[in-house]
Amino acid sequence: MQGSGEKKKVILINPHWQQLDEPFEHLGLGYLAACLRKAGIETLIIDMPLLGSTAAEVIETINNNNCALIGVSITFQESAKEVLTLVTEIKEQTNVPIVIGGIYPTFAAKEIMTLFSSVDFIVKGEGEETLVELAQAILADGDVRRVAGLVGRANDELWETADRPSVKDLDALPLPARDTLPQVLAQVGYASVLSSRGCYGRCTFCSVDAFFRRFGTKFRMRSAADVVAELEMLQQKYGAVNFAFNDANFICGKGRGRERAREIAELILEKGWKIKFSIQCRADDVEPELFALLKKAGLCKVFLGVESGSQAVLDRFQKDTTVAENLTAIKILDDLDIFIAMGFIMFDYRTSINDLNENLQFLKQVKEMTGKAYLAEIDPVSKVLPFAGTKVEAELKREKRYLGNSLSFSYKLADPMVQFIYQLLSRLAEFKRKKAAKRGKSLYREFDWHTGGIKK
């Protein structure tokens, strides 16, 4: 049990979500923990998916520590209902102040706090500075309403402080705490790195754009030297040789973005490291010379934001790309023998029969062009989700097509025939998923970090 003289702690929780296929390293909590510790605040990270922790075990840990504040991350909006149920259980059995954060809570703060009295605070925007100041105010019994970037409650009333601007210099932040990395490497085989925040795109379905634009510069990069220094530390201290860059867009566009990507690759090659890494990027960021260099430095997998094979849909999504650019990017990556995980959305609420036909023709063309069937094995019922803060959410609400609330939302497709096709495909996809699950296999081809190709 906790001792009366024990220093009070902040406990950060990455909650379990039943739809999560495999655990991941939560860099957001790592950055928060690093900033709290730098400020002299003892911090404990509980990663429930990684450790297999139950709610009862988490509550026991909280009660066995002198906890002043509990922070819970909501990484996925679809997980919010499950996470907030856990938050309610924790609150009932610990009575410790609880703060939640993430992109979704930022945009749905008042809705969440109205529905869940167990939530005491919500951090708006990036949390490194806000959470430290909140913890300091609570530990000193100070005025939490003096902390920028918060929504809070006083009895039955909600209050809100001014938005806090995003951190300008990402190099100035301490490197994230890596408490869970040994378990992560044992389970998934790679360490995660965040080399930038935000994206220069303006896609209608993406909450990243809305989130970072609200709080300042919508796209910021760490320096190449700072990124490579972190890679070196991870190799020397933890023995990591595989790395996943979690940036929404690693290349960061033409000009300075491509120059930085080149610098990172050249520094890796100068050091003679034998590493593998994955990135995420847009189709119009892919060009032969740069990606050949990245491949030489260790690039083995690209999550490519293709989204559609229909130009009408790409324009509707405000992708600012063309079908031809999508095909060119796939061809370049395929020629370099880089594994492609293709982001693809088959349905949105305006989808027409012609859009579906163009998507199917595009996937057929990709398969014929690359000779790789797995690239055409996309989720047939992938659908635009109206995430909080997005243009899609605003448009569906404006047209009164948005059903439910941010915790449980849906919408009907405008074309009745397309809606019928979607429902039919959904039933078929669910049957296939259940059949694959019984065999203990995934429905889609997966990447193998050991071979750098498809998992057998």
C-alpha positions in Angstrom: 0.0 0.0 0.0 1.1 3.6 -0.5 3.0 5.3 2.2 2.1 8.7 3.6 5.5 10.1 2.8 5.6 8.7 -0.7 6.0 11.3 -3.4 2.8 11.7 -5.5 2.9 10.3 -9.1 1.1 10.9 -12.4 0.0 7.6 -14.0 -0.4 7.6 -17.8 -2.6 4.8 -19.3 -2.7 3.5 -22.9 -6.1 1.7 -22.7 -7.1 -1.6 -24.2 -9.2 -1.7 -27.3 -10.7 -5.0 -28.3 -10.4 -4.3 -32.1 -6.7 -3.6 -31.8 -4.9 -6.3 -33.8 -1.5 -6.0 -32.2 0.1 -3.7 -29.5 2.2 -0.7 -30.5 4.6 1.7 -28.8 2.6 4.7 -27.6 5.0 7.5 -28.4 2.5 10.2 -27.3 2.6 8.9 -23.7 6.4 8.5 -24.0 6.7 12.2 -24.8 4.3 13.2 -22.0 6.2 11.1 -19.5 9.6 12.5 -20.5 8.3 16.1 -20.1 6.7 15.3 -16.7 9.9 13.7 -15.5 12.0 16.6 -16.7 9.8 18.8 -14.5 10.6 16.5 -11.5 7.2 14.7 -11.5 7.3 11.0 -11.0 5.5 9.2 -13.8 4.4 5.7 -14.4 3.2 4.4 -17.8 0.7 1.5 -18.0 0.3 0.1 -21.5 -2.7 -2.2 -21.2 -2.5 -3.8 -24.8 1.2 -4.4 -24.5 1.2 -5.8 -21.0 -2.2 -7.6 -21.2 -3.3 -5.6 -18.2 -6.9 -5.9 -17.0 -9.0 -3.1 -15.5 -8.7 -4.6 -12.1 -4.9 -4.8 -12.3 -4.7 -1.1 -13.4 -7.0 0.0 -10.6 -4.8 -2.0 -8.1 -1.7 -0.3 -9.4 -3.3 3.1 -9.0 -4.4 2.3 -5.5 -1.0 1.0 -4.5 0.7 4.2 -5.6 0.3 7.7 -4.3 -1.4 9.0 -7.4 -2.2 12.7 -7.9 -3.4 12.5 -11.5 -4.4 9.9 -14.1 -3.9 10.6 -17.8 -5.7 8.4 -20.4 -5.0 8.6 -24.1 -7.8 8.1 -26.7 -5.8 7.3 -29.8 -8.7 6.0 -31.9 -12.1 7.6 -32.0 -13.7 4.2 -32.6 -12.3 3.0 -29.2 -13.7 6.0 -27.2 -16.8 4.2 -25.8 -14.8 1.3 -24.6 -12.1 3.6 -23.2 -14.5 5.9 -21.4 -16.2 2.9 -19.8 -12.8 2.0 -18.4 -12.3 5.6 -17.2 -15.6 5.5 -15.4 -14.6 2.2 -13.6 -11.2 3.7 -12.6 -12.8 6.9 -11.3 -15.4 4.9 -9.2 -12.7 2.8 -7.6 -9.9 5.4 -7.1 -11.5 8.8 -7.0 -8.3 10.3 -8.5 -8.6 13.2 -11.0 -8.6 12.0 -14.6 -7.5 13.9 -17.7 -7.9 12.5 -21.2 -6.3 13.7 -24.4 -5.9 13.1 -28.1 -7.2 14.4 -31.4 -10.7 13.1 -30.8 -11.1 14.4 -27.3 -9.9 17.8 -28.5 -12.8 18.2 -30.9 -15.4 16.5 -28.8 -14.4 17.8 -25.4 -17.7 19.2 -24.2 -19.7 16.3 -25.6 -17.5 13.8 -23.7 -17.5 15.7 -20.5 -21.3 16.1 -20.6 -21.8 12.4 -21.1 -19.1 11.2 -18.7 -18.8 12.8 -15.3 -15.8 10.6 -14.6 -13.7 12.8 -16.8 -12.3 15.9 -14.9 -10.1 17.5 -17.6 -9.5 17.2 -21.3 -6.3 18.5 -22.9 -6.8 20.4 -26.1 -4.1 20.0 -28.7 -0.6 18.8 -27.8 -0.1 17.9 -24.2 3.5 18.2 -23.3 3.3 21.7 -21.8 -0.4 21.6 -20.7 -0.1 18.3 -18.8 3.0 19.4 -16.9 1.3 22.6 -15.8 -1.9 20.8 -14.9 0.0 18.3 -12.8 2.0 21.0 -11.1 -1.2 22.9 -10.3 -2.8 19.8 -8.7 0.3 18.9 -6.8 0.6 22.4 -5.4 -3.2 22.7 -4.8 -3.1 25.6 -7.2 -5.7 27.0 -9.7 -6.1 24.7 -12.6 -8.1 27.3 -14.5 -4.8 29.2 -15.0 -3.6 26.4 -17.2 -4.0 27.1 -21.0 -5.3 24.3 -23.2 -7.8 22.7 -20.9 -11.5 21.9 -20.6 -12.5 21.1 -17.1 -15.5 20.9 -14.8 -16.6 22.6 -11.6 -19.4 20.6 -10.1 -22.0 20.4 -12.9 -20.6 23.3 -15.0 -17.9 23.0 -17.7 -15.1 25.6 -18.1 -12.5 26.1 -20.8 -9.2 28.0 -21.0 -7.7 29.5 -24.1 -6.1 27.1 -26.7 -2.3 26.6 -26.2 -0.1 27.1 -29.4 1.7 24.0 -30.6 5.4 23.5 -29.6 7.4 25.4 -32.2 10.7 23.6 -32.0 10.3 19.8 -31.9 14.0 19.4 -31.4 13.6 21.2 -28.0 11.4 18.4 -26.7 13.1 15.6 -24.7 13.2 12.3 -26.4 10.2 10.1 -25.4 10.4 7.8 -22.4 11.0 4.3 -23.6 9.6 2.4 -20.6 7.8 -0.2 -22.7 10.3 -0.6 -25.6 11.8 -3.9 -24.5 8.4 -5.5 -24.5 7.5 -3.8 -27.8 10.6 -5.2 -29.5 9.9 -8.6 -28.1 6.3 -8.6 -29.4 6.3 -6.6 -32.7 9.9 -6.4 -33.6 10.3 -2.6 -34.2 10.7 0.7 -32.4 8.5 3.7 -33.3 9.9 7.2 -34.1 8.1 10.4 -34.7 10.2 12.8 -36.9 7.5 15.4 -37.6 4.0 16.4 -36.6 1.0 17.2 -38.9 0.7 17.1 -42.7 0.7 19.7 -45.5 -2.3 18.0 -47.1 -5.9 19.1 -46.7 -7.9 15.8 -47.1 -11.5 16.2 -46.1 -11.6 12.9 -44.1 -8.4 13.5 -42.0 -8.5 14.9 -38.5 -4.7 15.4 -38.5 -5.0 18.5 -40.7 -7.8 20.0 -38.6 -6.0 19.3 -35.4 -2.7 20.8 -36.1 -4.0 23.8 -38.1 -6.1 24.8 -35.1 -3.1 25.3 -32.8 -0.6 26.9 -35.1 1.7 25.7 -37.9 0.0 22.7 -39.4 3.3 20.9 -40.2 6.6 20.8 -38.3 9.7 18.7 -38.7 12.5 17.7 -36.4 16.0 18.2 -37.9 17.6 15.3 -39.6 20.5 15.3 -37.1 18.0 15.1 -34.2 16.2 12.2 -35.8 19.3 10.2 -36.5 20.6 10.8 -33.0 17.5 9.2 -31.7 17.9 6.2 -34.1 21.5 5.8 -32.8 20.3 5.9 -29.2 17.7 3.2 -29.9 20.3 1.0 -31.5 22.9 1.4 -28.8 20.6 1.3 -25.7 17.9 -1.2 -26.8 19.4 -3.1 -29.7 16.7 -1.9 -32.1 17.3 -2.4 -35.8 13.8 -2.0 -37.2 12.0 1.3 -37.0 8.5 2.6 -38.0 8.2 6.3 -38.6 4.8 7.2 -37.3 4.7 10.6 -39.1 1.4 11.3 -41.0 3.8 12.2 -43.9 7.5 11.5 -43.6 8.5 13.1 -46.9 6.8 16.4 -46.0 6.4 17.6 -49.5 8.7 19.2 -52.0 11.5 21.6 -51.0 12.6 21.4 -47.4 10.7 18.2 -46.7 12.4 16.1 -49.5 15.7 17.7 -48.5 15.3 16.6 -44.9 14.4 13.0 -46.0 17.5 13.0 -48.2 19.6 14.2 -45.2 18.3 11.4 -43.0 19.1 8.8 -45.6 22.6 10.1 -46.2 23.4 10.3 -42.5 22.2 6.7 -42.0 24.4 5.6 -44.9 27.4 7.5 -43.6 27.2 5.6 -40.3 27.0 2.3 -42.1 24.0 1.1 -40.2 22.2 -2.1 -41.3 18.7 -1.1 -40.3 15.2 -1.3 -41.8 12.5 1.3 -41.5 9.0 2.1 -42.7 7.3 5.4 -43.5 4.0 6.9 -44.5 3.6 9.4 -47.3 1.4 10.7 -50.1 1.6 9.5 -53.7 2.9 12.8 -55.0 5.9 12.6 -52.7 7.2 9.5 -54.3 10.0 10.0 -56.9 12.6 7.6 -58.1 15.9 9.1 -57.0 14.9 10.0 -53.5 13.2 6.6 -52.8 16.2 4.7 -54.3 18.4 6.5 -51.7 15.9 5.8 -48.9 15.8 2.1 -50.0 19.6 2.0 -49.8 19.4 3.5 -46.3 17.0 0.8 -45.2 13.5 1.8 -46.3 11.5 -1.5 -46.7 7.8 -0.5 -46.4 5.7 2.5 -47.4 2.1 3.1 -46.3 0.9 5.0 -49.3 -2.1 7.3 -49.1 -3.7 6.4 -52.5 -7.3 6.6 -51.2 -9.1 6.1 -54.6 -8.7 5.1 -58.3 -11.4 7.6 -59.3 -10.4 11.2 -60.1 -13.8 12.4 -59.1 -13.4 10.9 -55.6 -9.8 12.2 -55.3 -11.1 15.7 -56.0 -14.0 15.2 -53.6 -11.5 14.2 -50.9 -9.3 17.2 -51.7 -6.3 14.9 -52.2 -4.7 17.3 -54.7 -3.4 14.2 -56.5 -4.3 12.4 -59.7 -5.0 8.7 -60.5 -1.9 8.9 -62.8 0.2 10.0 -59.8 -1.1 7.1 -57.7 -0.1 4.6 -60.4 3.3 6.2 -60.9 4.0 6.1 -57.2 3.1 2.4 -57.0 5.2 1.6 -60.0 8.3 3.4 -58.5 7.9 1.6 -55.2 7.3 -1.7 -56.9 10.4 -1.3 -59.2 12.4 -0.6 -56.0 11.0 -3.8 -54.4 9.6 -1.8 -51.5 6.6 -3.3 -49.7 3.4 -1.2 -50.2 0.6 -0.9 -47.8 -2.0 1.0 -49.7 -4.5 3.3 -48.0 -7.7 2.9 -50.0 -11.3 4.0 -49.3 -13.9 2.3 -51.4 -17.0 4.1 -50.2 -18.0 7.6 -49.1 -21.5 9.0 -48.8 -21.5 10.3 -52.4 -20.1 7.1 -54.0 -21.6 6.3 -57.3 -21.7 3.1 -59.4 -19.2 4.8 -61.7 -16.8 5.5 -58.8 -17.0 1.9 -57.8 -16.2 0.7 -61.3 -13.3 3.1 -61.6 -11.9 1.8 -58.2 -12.2 -1.8 -59.4 -10.5 -1.0 -62.7 -7.7 0.8 -60.8 -7.1 -2.2 -58.5 -7.1 -4.5 -61.6 -4.5 -2.2 -63.3 -2.3 -2.2 -60.1 -2.4 -6.0 -60.0 -1.5 -6.3 -63.7 1.2 -3.6 -63.5 3.0 -5.0 -60.4 2.1 -8.7 -60.7 1.4 -8.6 -57.0 -2.1 -9.7 -56.1 -1.9 -8.5 -52.5 -2.0 -4.9 -53.6 -5.5 -5.4 -54.9 -6.6 -7.1 -51.7 -8.1 -4.0 -50.0 -11.0 -4.0 -47.6 -14.0 -4.0 -50.0 -16.1 -2.1 -47.4 -13.5 0.5 -46.4 -15.6 3.6 -45.8 -14.9 7.2 -45.0 -15.5 7.8 -41.3 -16.7 11.2 -40.1 -14.1 11.7 -37.5 -14.5 14.7 -35.1 -13.1 17.9 -36.5 -13.1 16.8 -40.1 -14.7 18.4 -43.1 -16.6 15.1 -43.8 -18.1 15.3 -40.3 -19.2 18.9 -40.8 -20.7 18.2 -44.2 -22.6 15.1 -43.1 -24.0 17.1 -40.2 -24.9 20.0 -42.4 -26.8 17.7 -44.8 -28.4 15.9 -41.8 -26.9 12.5 -42.8 -24.8 12.1 -39.7 -26.4 9.5 -37.4 -25.7 9.1 -33.6 -22.9 11.0 -31.9 -19.1 11.0 -31.9 -19.1 7.9 -29.7 -21.3 5.9 -32.1 -21.7 7.3 -35.5 -22.9 6.2 -38.9 -24.5 7.5 -42.1 -26.3 6.2 -45.1 -24.9 6.4 -48.6 -26.8 8.8 -51.0 -27.2 6.3 -53.8 -29.7 3.6 -52.8 -28.1 1.0 -55.1 -24.6 1.8 -53.8 -26.0 1.5 -50.2 -27.4 -2.0 -51.1 -24.0 -3.1 -52.6 -22.3 -1.8 -49.4 -24.6 -3.8 -47.1 -24.1 -6.9 -49.2 -20.4 -6.6 -49.3 -20.3 -5.9 -45.5 -22.1 -9.2 -44.8 -19.7 -11.1 -47.0 -16.6 -9.4 -45.6 -17.8 -10.2 -42.0 -18.2 -13.8 -43.0 -14.7 -14.0 -44.4 -13.2 -12.3 -41.4 -14.8 -14.8 -39.0 -13.7 -17.7 -41.2 -10.1 -16.3 -41.3 -10.2 -15.7 -37.5 -11.1 -19.4 -36.9 -8.0 -20.4 -38.8 -6.0 -17.9 -36.8 -5.0 -15.9 -39.9 -5.4 -12.4 -41.1 -7.7 -11.7 -44.1 -5.0 -9.6 -45.7 -1.3 -10.0 -46.4 0.9 -8.6 -43.7 4.5 -7.3 -43.6 7.3 -9.4 -42.1 10.0 -7.3 -40.5 12.5 -10.2 -40.6 12.3 -10.7 -44.4 11.2 -7.2 -45.4 8.4 -8.8 -47.4 5.0 -10.5 -47.1 4.5 -12.6 -43.9 4.1 -16.3 -44.8 
